[in-house]
Amino acid sequence: MTDKKIKLVTISDHPLSPSGVANQTKYMIEALLKTGRYQVLSLGGAVKHNNYEPQKIQPYGEDWIVIPVDGYGNPEQVRSILRTHKPDILWFMTDPRFYEWLWDIDNEIRAHVPMVYYHVWDNFPAPVFNKGFYQSNDVIASISKVTHKIVSEVTDEVENIYLPHAVDSSFFKPMPKEDIENLKKQQGLDGKFIFLWNNRNARRKQSGSLIYWFKQFCDKIGNDDCILIMHTDPSDPYGQPLEHLMHHFGANNGEIRISKEKVLPEHLSAMYNMADCTINVSDAEGFGLATLESLSCGTPIIATMTGGLQEQVTDGENWFGIGIEPSSKALIGSQQVPYIFEDRISGEDVINALEKMYNMSKEEREKLGEAGRQHVHKNYSFEGYQEKWIEVLDSVHEKHGSWENRKTYSQWTVNKIN
């Protein structure tokens, strides 16, 4: 790495892995590299690695190197990078539970470089137990309006920027209707009303509940022209055994199809285009990329009014699908996270939403989907996301400096004792 470019270290899921965190990290990095003013060293975590050798990412060569790490790294790896590469900014992303070790050494890091945290938090009450973590950063970028409001309630001592996820509309876009019909015929879905669920099979995603509710919905409408496609791993160790549930609840007669193979973005876009509606019934969701991708393709959504999902399904005036309000809020927690609301929805409300979407005319659904697509272009565009990150990190470098030019940070404070 040369001294002429701004050196950024990122810590997140491996930027080339298929997760949403990785996807958004990659978008941000590529935007910076295209300016010709940045070089990036990424600690790529959250996946199983077969090789821990540093990887030069083409076509960027020395300007983008990924170091595979277990978890999200450790203090010694960060200290080594500081000594060896002397970066200008440290950027990291995902749930704060994974970064307590990093904030434990913030005094060592921030003496030399600013820390920028891309933060996700799903729900209220405002987590005052995170205050020390928040104040250990120079800048927090909040993933959703909910997260932004929560951070603002906890502390006003750290710059807090609203910077939501984005979708690459060059991949996620409407297809010609003739192509969609041909794809449906090829997949044996001709004449079917298709609901799509694209999530990890994990507890908070309520995959098992959705199977149970969808079977009830099919029984209620009494037709066999509906199908739910679940794009997920049915045997994920963090979720339920979906094929067992389908068999047990009698939903194994074609009502539900599992799609478990990983696919390229263009193939995923085709799935959204074939669908009449995309569903997310999570009880907690930081943002929820699948519904945003669906709207970008012009397909309306059914979504729980929780976390970042609620700002996707409505802009406060217009609706781009059906929002399901929580029927109750359970205050859950752990030793590490003392409290957070979990938004519980009722099966009856889900079934009613499925039925309402099913009974809409095709023209009504297309109108919802087109309005949703415009909503995505206006508020969550790929170009806007990239431009905003360039603006933010340029500002961080200018305002906070690094090493010999480090500004705004003091390793000590003066408090008056009465």
DRENDO-1510 file (C-alpha; in Angstrom, 1 decimal, always signed):
<recs>
REC; n; res; u; v; w
REC; 1; MET; +0.0; +0.0; +0.0 .
REC; 2; THR; +1.3; +3.4; -1.0 .
REC; 3; ASP; +1.2; +6.5; +1.2 .
REC; 4; LYS; -0.7; +8.5; -1.4 .
REC; 5; LYS; -4.0; +6.8; -0.8 .
REC; 6; ILE; -6.3; +6.7; +2.2 .
REC; 7; LYS; -5.9; +3.3; +3.8 .
REC; 8; LEU; -9.1; +1.8; +5.1 .
REC; 9; VAL; -9.3; -1.4; +7.2 .
REC; 10; THR; -12.7; -3.1; +7.3 .
REC; 11; ILE; -13.9; -5.9; +9.6 .
REC; 12; SER; -17.1; -7.7; +8.6 .
REC; 13; ASP; -18.3; -10.9; +7.0 .
REC; 14; HIS; -15.9; -11.9; +4.2 .
REC; 15; PRO; -16.8; -9.3; +1.5 .
REC; 16; LEU; -17.1; -12.0; -1.2 .
REC; 17; SER; -19.4; -14.3; +0.8 .
REC; 18; PRO; -23.2; -14.3; +0.1 .
REC; 19; SER; -24.5; -12.7; +3.3 .
REC; 20; GLY; -26.2; -9.3; +3.5 .
REC; 21; VAL; -23.4; -7.9; +5.6 .
REC; 22; ALA; -20.9; -9.0; +3.1 .
REC; 23; ASN; -22.9; -7.7; +0.2 .
REC; 24; GLN; -23.2; -4.2; +1.6 .
REC; 25; THR; -19.5; -4.2; +2.7 .
REC; 26; LYS; -18.5; -5.1; -0.9 .
REC; 27; TYR; -20.7; -2.3; -2.4 .
REC; 28; MET; -19.0; +0.2; -0.1 .
REC; 29; ILE; -15.5; -1.0; -0.8 .
REC; 30; GLU; -15.9; -1.0; -4.5 .
REC; 31; ALA; -17.3; +2.5; -4.5 .
REC; 32; LEU; -14.2; +3.7; -2.6 .
REC; 33; LEU; -11.8; +1.9; -4.9 .
REC; 34; LYS; -13.4; +3.4; -8.0 .
REC; 35; THR; -12.4; +6.9; -6.8 .
REC; 36; GLY; -8.7; +5.9; -7.1 .
REC; 37; ARG; -8.1; +7.5; -3.7 .
REC; 38; TYR; -8.5; +4.5; -1.4 .
REC; 39; GLN; -6.8; +1.2; -0.6 .
REC; 40; VAL; -8.6; -1.4; +1.5 .
REC; 41; LEU; -7.4; -4.2; +3.8 .
REC; 42; SER; -10.4; -6.4; +4.9 .
REC; 43; LEU; -10.6; -8.8; +7.7 .
REC; 44; GLY; -13.0; -11.3; +6.2 .
REC; 45; GLY; -14.8; -13.3; +8.9 .
REC; 46; ALA; -18.0; -15.2; +9.7 .
REC; 47; VAL; -17.3; -18.0; +7.3 .
REC; 48; LYS; -15.3; -21.3; +7.4 .
REC; 49; HIS; -12.0; -20.8; +5.6 .
REC; 50; ASN; -9.9; -23.4; +3.8 .
REC; 51; ASN; -7.0; -21.0; +3.3 .
REC; 52; TYR; -5.9; -18.2; +5.6 .
REC; 53; GLU; -3.4; -16.7; +3.1 .
REC; 54; PRO; -4.1; -13.0; +2.2 .
REC; 55; GLN; -6.1; -12.7; -1.0 .
REC; 56; LYS; -5.6; -10.0; -3.6 .
REC; 57; ILE; -9.1; -9.2; -5.0 .
REC; 58; GLN; -9.0; -8.7; -8.8 .
REC; 59; PRO; -9.0; -6.4; -10.7 .
REC; 60; TYR; -7.8; -4.2; -7.8 .
REC; 61; GLY; -4.6; -6.0; -6.9 .
REC; 62; GLU; -2.7; -4.4; -4.1 .
REC; 63; ASP; -5.5; -1.9; -3.6 .
REC; 64; TRP; -7.8; -4.5; -2.1 .
REC; 65; ILE; -6.5; -7.4; +0.1 .
REC; 66; VAL; -8.7; -9.7; +2.2 .
REC; 67; ILE; -7.2; -11.5; +5.2 .
REC; 68; PRO; -9.4; -14.5; +6.2 .
REC; 69; VAL; -10.0; -14.6; +10.0 .
REC; 70; ASP; -12.0; -16.7; +12.4 .
REC; 71; GLY; -15.0; -14.9; +13.8 .
REC; 72; TYR; -14.2; -11.2; +13.2 .
REC; 73; GLY; -10.6; -11.3; +14.3 .
REC; 74; ASN; -9.0; -10.6; +17.6 .
REC; 75; PRO; -7.0; -7.8; +19.4 .
REC; 76; GLU; -3.6; -9.1; +18.3 .
REC; 77; GLN; -4.6; -9.2; +14.7 .
REC; 78; VAL; -5.8; -5.6; +14.9 .
REC; 79; ARG; -2.7; -4.5; +16.7 .
REC; 80; SER; -0.5; -6.1; +14.1 .
REC; 81; ILE; -2.4; -4.4; +11.3 .
REC; 82; LEU; -2.0; -1.0; +13.0 .
REC; 83; ARG; +1.7; -1.5; +13.4 .
REC; 84; THR; +2.4; -3.0; +9.9 .
REC; 85; HIS; +0.0; -1.0; +7.7 .
REC; 86; LYS; -0.7; +2.2; +9.6 .
REC; 87; PRO; -4.2; +2.6; +8.2 .
REC; 88; ASP; -6.1; +5.9; +8.3 .
REC; 89; ILE; -9.6; +4.6; +9.2 .
REC; 90; LEU; -11.0; +1.4; +10.8 .
REC; 91; TRP; -14.5; +0.5; +9.6 .
REC; 92; PHE; -16.5; -2.4; +11.0 .
REC; 93; MET; -20.1; -3.7; +10.7 .
REC; 94; THR; -22.7; -6.0; +12.2 .
REC; 95; ASP; -24.2; -6.6; +15.6 .
REC; 96; PRO; -22.4; -5.0; +18.6 .
REC; 97; ARG; -22.3; -8.4; +20.4 .
REC; 98; PHE; -19.4; -9.4; +18.1 .
REC; 99; TYR; -17.2; -6.4; +18.8 .
REC; 100; GLU; -16.9; -6.0; +22.6 .
REC; 101; TRP; -13.3; -7.2; +22.2 .
REC; 102; LEU; -12.6; -4.4; +19.7 .
REC; 103; TRP; -14.1; -1.7; +21.9 .
REC; 104; ASP; -12.0; -3.0; +24.8 .
REC; 105; ILE; -8.9; -1.8; +22.9 .
REC; 106; ASP; -10.5; +1.4; +21.5 .
REC; 107; ASN; -8.0; +3.6; +23.4 .
REC; 108; GLU; -5.1; +1.8; +21.5 .
REC; 109; ILE; -6.8; +2.2; +18.1 .
REC; 110; ARG; -8.3; +5.6; +18.4 .
REC; 111; ALA; -5.1; +7.2; +19.6 .
REC; 112; HIS; -4.0; +6.7; +15.9 .
REC; 113; VAL; -7.1; +6.2; +13.7 .
REC; 114; PRO; -10.8; +7.0; +13.9 .
REC; 115; MET; -13.3; +4.1; +14.3 .
REC; 116; VAL; -16.4; +4.1; +12.1 .
REC; 117; TYR; -19.1; +1.6; +13.1 .
REC; 118; TYR; -21.9; +0.6; +10.7 .
REC; 119; HIS; -24.5; -0.3; +13.3 .
REC; 120; VAL; -27.6; -2.5; +13.3 .
REC; 121; TRP; -30.0; -2.7; +16.2 .
REC; 122; ASP; -33.5; -4.2; +15.8 .
REC; 123; ASN; -35.8; -2.7; +18.3 .
REC; 124; PHE; -36.6; -0.6; +21.4 .
REC; 125; PRO; -36.3; +0.0; +24.4 .
REC; 126; ALA; -33.2; +2.1; +23.7 .
REC; 127; PRO; -30.2; -0.1; +24.8 .
REC; 128; VAL; -28.5; +2.2; +27.4 .
REC; 129; PHE; -26.2; -0.7; +28.1 .
REC; 130; ASN; -24.7; +0.0; +24.7 .
REC; 131; LYS; -23.7; +3.6; +25.6 .
REC; 132; GLY; -20.1; +2.8; +26.3 .
REC; 133; PHE; -19.8; +0.9; +23.0 .
REC; 134; TYR; -21.4; +3.8; +21.1 .
REC; 135; GLN; -19.1; +6.3; +22.7 .
REC; 136; SER; -16.0; +4.2; +21.7 .
REC; 137; ASN; -16.5; +5.3; +18.1 .
REC; 138; ASP; -15.8; +8.5; +16.2 .
REC; 139; VAL; -18.8; +8.0; +13.8 .
REC; 140; ILE; -21.8; +5.6; +13.9 .
REC; 141; ALA; -23.6; +5.0; +10.6 .
REC; 142; SER; -27.1; +3.6; +11.4 .
REC; 143; ILE; -28.6; +1.0; +9.2 .
REC; 144; SER; -32.3; +2.0; +9.6 .
REC; 145; LYS; -34.5; +4.8; +10.9 .
REC; 146; VAL; -35.1; +2.7; +14.0 .
REC; 147; THR; -31.4; +2.2; +14.6 .
REC; 148; HIS; -30.7; +5.9; +14.1 .
REC; 149; LYS; -33.4; +6.9; +16.6 .
REC; 150; ILE; -32.2; +4.4; +19.1 .
REC; 151; VAL; -28.6; +5.6; +19.0 .
REC; 152; SER; -29.7; +9.2; +19.3 .
REC; 153; GLU; -31.7; +8.3; +22.5 .
REC; 154; VAL; -28.7; +6.5; +24.0 .
REC; 155; THR; -26.1; +9.2; +23.3 .
REC; 156; ASP; -25.7; +12.5; +21.6 .
REC; 157; GLU; -21.9; +12.6; +22.0 .
REC; 158; VAL; -21.1; +10.6; +18.8 .
REC; 159; GLU; -21.9; +11.6; +15.2 .
REC; 160; ASN; -24.8; +9.5; +14.1 .
REC; 161; ILE; -25.6; +9.2; +10.4 .
REC; 162; TYR; -28.6; +7.5; +8.8 .
REC; 163; LEU; -27.2; +5.3; +6.0 .
REC; 164; PRO; -29.5; +2.4; +5.0 .
REC; 165; HIS; -28.8; -0.6; +2.9 .
REC; 166; ALA; -29.1; -0.5; -0.9 .
REC; 167; VAL; -29.9; -2.7; -3.9 .
REC; 168; ASP; -28.0; -3.0; -7.1 .
REC; 169; SER; -30.8; -2.3; -9.6 .
REC; 170; SER; -28.7; -3.5; -12.5 .
REC; 171; PHE; -29.4; -7.0; -11.1 .
REC; 172; PHE; -32.6; -6.5; -9.3 .
REC; 173; LYS; -35.0; -5.1; -11.9 .
REC; 174; PRO; -38.2; -6.1; -13.6 .
REC; 175; MET; -38.0; -8.7; -16.4 .
REC; 176; PRO; -40.1; -8.7; -19.6 .
REC; 177; LYS; -43.5; -10.4; -18.8 .
REC; 178; GLU; -42.9; -13.0; -21.6 .
REC; 179; ASP; -39.6; -14.1; -20.1 .
REC; 180; ILE; -41.3; -14.4; -16.7 .
REC; 181; GLU; -44.0; -16.6; -18.1 .
REC; 182; ASN; -41.5; -18.8; -19.9 .
REC; 183; LEU; -39.5; -19.2; -16.7 .
REC; 184; LYS; -42.6; -20.2; -14.8 .
REC; 185; LYS; -43.4; -22.8; -17.4 .
REC; 186; GLN; -39.9; -24.2; -17.2 .
REC; 187; GLN; -40.1; -24.5; -13.4 .
REC; 188; GLY; -43.6; -26.1; -13.5 .
REC; 189; LEU; -45.1; -23.0; -11.9 .
REC; 190; ASP; -47.4; -21.9; -14.8 .
REC; 191; GLY; -50.7; -20.7; -13.4 .
REC; 192; LYS; -49.5; -20.7; -9.8 .
REC; 193; PHE; -49.8; -17.8; -7.4 .
REC; 194; ILE; -46.3; -17.6; -6.0 .
REC; 195; PHE; -45.3; -16.4; -2.5 .
REC; 196; LEU; -41.5; -16.2; -2.0 .
REC; 197; TRP; -39.6; -16.3; +1.3 .
REC; 198; ASN; -35.9; -15.7; +1.0 .
REC; 199; ASN; -34.2; -15.8; +4.4 .
REC; 200; ARG; -31.9; -17.8; +6.6 .
REC; 201; ASN; -33.7; -20.6; +8.3 .
REC; 202; ALA; -33.1; -19.1; +11.8 .
REC; 203; ARG; -35.4; -18.7; +14.9 .
REC; 204; ARG; -36.2; -15.0; +14.5 .
REC; 205; LYS; -37.2; -15.5; +10.9 .
REC; 206; GLN; -40.1; -17.7; +12.0 .
REC; 207; SER; -39.7; -20.2; +9.2 .
REC; 208; GLY; -41.6; -22.9; +11.0 .
REC; 209; SER; -44.4; -20.6; +11.9 .
REC; 210; LEU; -44.7; -19.6; +8.3 .
REC; 211; ILE; -45.1; -23.2; +7.1 .
REC; 212; TYR; -47.8; -23.7; +9.7 .
REC; 213; TRP; -49.7; -20.5; +8.8 .
REC; 214; PHE; -49.3; -21.1; +5.1 .
REC; 215; LYS; -50.9; -24.5; +5.3 .
REC; 216; GLN; -53.8; -22.9; +7.2 .
REC; 217; PHE; -54.1; -20.3; +4.5 .
REC; 218; CYS; -54.2; -22.9; +1.7 .
REC; 219; ASP; -56.9; -24.8; +3.6 .
REC; 220; LYS; -58.9; -21.7; +4.1 .
REC; 221; ILE; -59.0; -20.6; +0.4 .
REC; 222; GLY; -59.5; -24.1; -0.7 .
REC; 223; ASN; -57.5; -23.8; -3.9 .
REC; 224; ASP; -54.4; -25.6; -5.1 .
REC; 225; ASP; -53.1; -22.7; -7.3 .
REC; 226; CYS; -50.9; -21.2; -4.5 .
REC; 227; ILE; -47.3; -22.1; -3.7 .
REC; 228; LEU; -44.8; -20.9; -1.2 .
REC; 229; ILE; -41.2; -21.1; -2.3 .
REC; 230; MET; -38.7; -21.0; +0.6 .
REC; 231; HIS; -35.2; -20.1; -0.6 .
REC; 232; THR; -33.2; -21.4; +2.4 .
REC; 233; ASP; -31.3; -24.3; +4.0 .
REC; 234; PRO; -34.1; -26.6; +5.4 .
REC; 235; SER; -31.6; -28.2; +7.8 .
REC; 236; ASP; -29.8; -25.1; +9.1 .
REC; 237; PRO; -28.5; -25.9; +12.6 .
REC; 238; TYR; -29.8; -22.5; +13.8 .
REC; 239; GLY; -33.3; -23.2; +12.5 .
REC; 240; GLN; -36.0; -25.8; +12.4 .
REC; 241; PRO; -36.1; -29.0; +10.3 .
REC; 242; LEU; -38.4; -27.6; +7.6 .
REC; 243; GLU; -39.0; -30.7; +5.6 .
REC; 244; HIS; -40.0; -32.5; +8.8 .
REC; 245; LEU; -42.5; -29.7; +9.6 .
REC; 246; MET; -43.9; -29.8; +6.1 .
REC; 247; HIS; -44.6; -33.5; +6.4 .
REC; 248; HIS; -45.9; -33.3; +9.9 .
REC; 249; PHE; -48.4; -30.5; +9.2 .
REC; 250; GLY; -49.5; -32.0; +5.8 .
REC; 251; ALA; -47.9; -29.2; +3.8 .
REC; 252; ASN; -46.0; -31.7; +1.5 .
REC; 253; ASN; -48.5; -31.9; -1.3 .
REC; 254; GLY; -47.0; -29.2; -3.5 .
REC; 255; GLU; -48.1; -26.2; -1.4 .
REC; 256; ILE; -44.5; -25.5; -0.4 .
REC; 257; ARG; -41.3; -25.9; -2.4 .
REC; 258; ILE; -37.8; -25.6; -0.9 .
REC; 259; SER; -35.1; -24.0; -2.9 .
REC; 260; LYS; -31.8; -24.7; -1.2 .
REC; 261; GLU; -29.1; -24.1; -3.8 .
REC; 262; LYS; -27.2; -20.9; -3.6 .
REC; 263; VAL; -27.8; -18.8; -6.7 .
REC; 264; LEU; -26.3; -15.8; -8.5 .
REC; 265; PRO; -27.9; -12.4; -8.1 .
REC; 266; GLU; -29.4; -12.5; -11.6 .
REC; 267; HIS; -31.1; -15.9; -10.8 .
REC; 268; LEU; -32.3; -14.5; -7.5 .
REC; 269; SER; -33.8; -11.6; -9.4 .
REC; 270; ALA; -35.6; -14.0; -11.6 .
REC; 271; MET; -37.2; -15.6; -8.5 .
REC; 272; TYR; -38.5; -12.3; -7.3 .
REC; 273; ASN; -39.9; -11.6; -10.8 .
REC; 274; MET; -41.7; -14.9; -10.9 .
REC; 275; ALA; -43.2; -14.3; -7.5 .
REC; 276; ASP; -46.4; -12.4; -7.0 .
REC; 277; CYS; -45.4; -11.4; -3.5 .
REC; 278; THR; -42.3; -11.7; -1.2 .
REC; 279; ILE; -42.8; -12.4; +2.5 .
REC; 280; ASN; -40.8; -11.6; +5.7 .
REC; 281; VAL; -42.5; -12.4; +9.0 .
REC; 282; SER; -39.4; -12.0; +11.3 .
REC; 283; ASP; -40.0; -11.0; +14.9 .
REC; 284; ALA; -36.8; -8.9; +14.7 .
REC; 285; GLU; -35.0; -7.6; +11.6 .
REC; 286; GLY; -32.3; -5.0; +11.3 .
REC; 287; PHE; -33.1; -4.3; +7.7 .
REC; 288; GLY; -34.1; -7.2; +5.6 .
REC; 289; LEU; -32.5; -7.2; +2.2 .
REC; 290; ALA; -34.8; -9.7; +0.5 .
REC; 291; THR; -37.8; -7.5; +0.7 .
REC; 292; LEU; -35.8; -4.5; -0.7 .
REC; 293; GLU; -34.6; -6.7; -3.6 .
REC; 294; SER; -38.1; -7.8; -4.2 .
REC; 295; LEU; -39.4; -4.2; -4.4 .
REC; 296; SER; -36.5; -3.3; -6.7 .
REC; 297; CYS; -37.9; -6.0; -9.1 .
REC; 298; GLY; -41.4; -4.5; -8.8 .
REC; 299; THR; -42.8; -7.3; -6.7 .
REC; 300; PRO; -44.9; -6.2; -3.6 .
REC; 301; ILE; -44.2; -7.5; -0.1 .
REC; 302; ILE; -45.8; -8.6; +3.1 .
REC; 303; ALA; -43.7; -7.7; +6.1 .
REC; 304; THR; -43.8; -7.4; +9.8 .
REC; 305; MET; -43.8; -3.8; +11.0 .
REC; 306; THR; -40.5; -4.2; +12.8 .
REC; 307; GLY; -36.9; -2.9; +12.5 .
REC; 308; GLY; -35.9; -1.8; +9.0 .
REC; 309; LEU; -38.8; -3.7; +7.4 .
REC; 310; GLN; -41.4; -1.1; +8.3 .
REC; 311; GLU; -39.6; +1.7; +6.3 .
REC; 312; GLN; -39.6; -0.6; +3.3 .
REC; 313; VAL; -43.3; -1.5; +3.2 .
REC; 314; THR; -44.4; +2.2; +3.7 .
REC; 315; ASP; -42.9; +5.6; +3.5 .
REC; 316; GLY; -45.4; +6.9; +6.0 .
REC; 317; GLU; -48.0; +7.9; +3.4 .
REC; 318; ASN; -47.9; +5.3; +0.7 .
REC; 319; TRP; -47.8; +1.5; +0.9 .
REC; 320; PHE; -45.8; -0.9; -1.2 .
REC; 321; GLY; -47.4; -4.1; +0.2 .
REC; 322; ILE; -49.0; -5.2; +3.4 .
REC; 323; GLY; -47.6; -4.4; +6.8 .
REC; 324; ILE; -48.4; -6.7; +9.7 .
REC; 325; GLU; -48.4; -4.9; +13.1 .
REC; 326; PRO; -47.2; -6.8; +16.1 .
REC; 327; SER; -50.0; -8.3; +18.2 .
REC; 328; SER; -47.7; -8.1; +21.2 .
REC; 329; LYS; -44.2; -7.3; +22.2 .
REC; 330; ALA; -42.2; -9.7; +24.4 .
REC; 331; LEU; -39.3; -8.2; +26.3 .
REC; 332; ILE; -36.5; -10.8; +25.9 .
REC; 333; GLY; -32.8; -10.7; +26.7 .
REC; 334; SER; -29.7; -12.5; +27.8 .
REC; 335; GLN; -26.7; -11.9; +30.0 .
REC; 336; GLN; -25.1; -10.0; +27.1 .
REC; 337; VAL; -28.2; -8.1; +25.9 .
REC; 338; PRO; -30.3; -7.4; +29.0 .
REC; 339; TYR; -33.4; -6.4; +27.1 .
REC; 340; ILE; -34.9; -5.9; +23.7 .
REC; 341; PHE; -38.4; -6.1; +22.3 .
REC; 342; GLU; -39.4; -9.1; +20.1 .
REC; 343; ASP; -42.3; -8.2; +17.9 .
REC; 344; ARG; -44.8; -11.1; +18.0 .
REC; 345; ILE; -47.4; -11.3; +15.2 .
REC; 346; SER; -50.5; -13.5; +15.2 .
REC; 347; GLY; -51.1; -16.3; +12.7 .
REC; 348; GLU; -54.5; -14.9; +12.0 .
REC; 349; ASP; -53.0; -11.6; +10.8 .
REC; 350; VAL; -50.5; -13.4; +8.6 .
REC; 351; ILE; -53.2; -15.5; +7.0 .
REC; 352; ASN; -55.4; -12.5; +6.4 .
REC; 353; ALA; -52.5; -10.7; +4.8 .
REC; 354; LEU; -51.8; -13.7; +2.5 .
REC; 355; GLU; -55.5; -13.8; +1.6 .
REC; 356; LYS; -55.7; -10.1; +0.9 .
REC; 357; MET; -52.6; -10.2; -1.4 .
REC; 358; TYR; -54.0; -13.3; -3.1 .
REC; 359; ASN; -57.4; -11.7; -3.7 .
REC; 360; MET; -56.0; -8.5; -5.2 .
REC; 361; SER; -56.2; -8.1; -8.9 .
REC; 362; LYS; -53.0; -8.4; -10.9 .
REC; 363; GLU; -53.2; -4.7; -11.8 .
REC; 364; GLU; -53.4; -3.8; -8.1 .
REC; 365; ARG; -50.3; -5.9; -7.2 .
REC; 366; GLU; -48.4; -4.4; -10.2 .
REC; 367; LYS; -49.3; -0.9; -9.0 .
REC; 368; LEU; -48.0; -1.7; -5.5 .
REC; 369; GLY; -44.9; -3.2; -6.9 .
REC; 370; GLU; -44.1; -0.3; -9.3 .
REC; 371; ALA; -44.7; +2.2; -6.4 .
REC; 372; GLY; -42.3; +0.1; -4.3 .
REC; 373; ARG; -39.7; +0.1; -7.1 .
REC; 374; GLN; -39.8; +3.9; -7.2 .
REC; 375; HIS; -39.5; +4.0; -3.4 .
REC; 376; VAL; -36.3; +1.9; -3.6 .
REC; 377; HIS; -34.9; +4.1; -6.4 .
REC; 378; LYS; -35.6; +7.3; -4.4 .
REC; 379; ASN; -34.5; +6.1; -0.9 .
REC; 380; TYR; -32.2; +3.0; -1.2 .
REC; 381; SER; -30.4; +3.4; -4.5 .
REC; 382; PHE; -27.2; +1.7; -5.2 .
REC; 383; GLU; -25.6; +4.9; -6.5 .
REC; 384; GLY; -26.8; +6.9; -3.5 .
REC; 385; TYR; -25.4; +4.3; -1.1 .
REC; 386; GLN; -22.0; +4.4; -2.7 .
REC; 387; GLU; -21.9; +8.2; -3.0 .
REC; 388; LYS; -22.9; +8.5; +0.7 .
REC; 389; TRP; -20.1; +6.2; +1.9 .
REC; 390; ILE; -17.5; +8.1; -0.1 .
REC; 391; GLU; -18.8; +11.4; +1.4 .
REC; 392; VAL; -18.8; +10.0; +4.9 .
REC; 393; LEU; -15.3; +8.4; +4.8 .
REC; 394; ASP; -13.8; +11.4; +3.0 .
REC; 395; SER; -15.3; +13.6; +5.8 .
REC; 396; VAL; -14.0; +11.3; +8.5 .
REC; 397; HIS; -10.5; +11.4; +7.1 .
REC; 398; GLU; -10.5; +15.2; +6.8 .
REC; 399; LYS; -12.2; +15.9; +10.2 .
REC; 400; HIS; -10.5; +13.2; +12.4 .
REC; 401; GLY; -7.1; +12.6; +10.6 .
REC; 402; SER; -4.8; +9.8; +11.6 .
REC; 403; TRP; -1.4; +9.1; +13.2 .
REC; 404; GLU; +0.6; +12.3; +13.1 .
REC; 405; ASN; -2.5; +14.3; +12.0 .
REC; 406; ARG; -5.0; +12.7; +14.4 .
REC; 407; LYS; -7.6; +15.1; +15.6 .
REC; 408; THR; -10.7; +15.3; +17.8 .
REC; 409; TYR; -9.6; +12.4; +20.1 .
REC; 410; SER; -8.2; +12.7; +23.6 .
REC; 411; GLN; -7.1; +9.7; +25.7 .
REC; 412; TRP; -8.1; +11.4; +28.9 .
REC; 413; THR; -11.0; +13.6; +30.2 .
REC; 414; VAL; -11.4; +16.0; +33.1 .
REC; 415; ASN; -14.4; +15.5; +35.3 .
REC; 416; LYS; -15.4; +17.7; +38.2 .
REC; 417; ILE; -16.0; +15.9; +41.5 .
REC; 418; ASN; -18.4; +17.6; +43.9 .
</recs>
